[in-house]
């Protein structure tokens, strides 16, 4: 019976932990997009290069979230 209760608590804590872990990539994407818009406003001629760099930054930030999902399934 103790192991059943422990498994239930672990699952709930893991869910909360992953929810908190998504704050990092979410903040990173917001900062990257905001700074890119700011840079485009200052130098419109660099918009194409800035967008490519922005999408790369967003991809790397979202990769952290996908790693968090994968670790849940690996360590389950």
N, C-alpha and C positions, 0 to 999 in steps of 0.2 A: 504494500500500500504506500509506503514511503517513496518508492521509486516512481510511482504513478504521479504523486503530488509534485515531486521534483521535476519530472518531465513537463508537467503542465506549467510550472513556474518558469522553467527555462525557455519554453516556447514563447510565453508572454514577454519575458525580458528580452528575448532575441528580437521580437517584433518592435518593441520600443527602441531597442538599440539601432535597428536598421532605420527606423524613422528618424532618429537623431542623426544618423550617418548621412542621410540625404540632404541635410542642411548644408554641408560643405560644397557638394557639386551645385546645389541650387544657388548658393551665394556666389560661387565662382562664375557661373553662367551669367548671372545678373551683372556682375562687375565687368566681365569681358564685353558683354553687349553694350553696356553703358559707356565704357571707355572708348569703344569703337565708334559709337555715334558721336561722342565728343571729338574724337580725332577727325572724323569725316566733316564735322562742322568747321573745324579749324583749317583743314586742307582737303577740299573736295576732290582735287585731282588725284589723291591717293586712295579713293574709295574702293577701287577694285582690289588693290593689294591688301587693304585693311580688312575687307570682307573675307578674303581667303584666310588670313591669319586668325580672324575671329572664329571662323568655322573650325579651324584646327584646334583652337583653344577650347571651344565648346565640346568638341569631340573628346578631347583628353579629360575634361572635367566630367563628362557623362560616363566615361570609361570607369571612373571610380565608383559610380553608382551601380554599374553592371557587375563590377567585381564584388560589391556588397551582396548583390542578389546571388551570384554564383557561390559565394562562400556559405550562404545559408544552405544550399543544396549539397555542397560538398561535405559539410560537417554535420549534416542531419543524421 
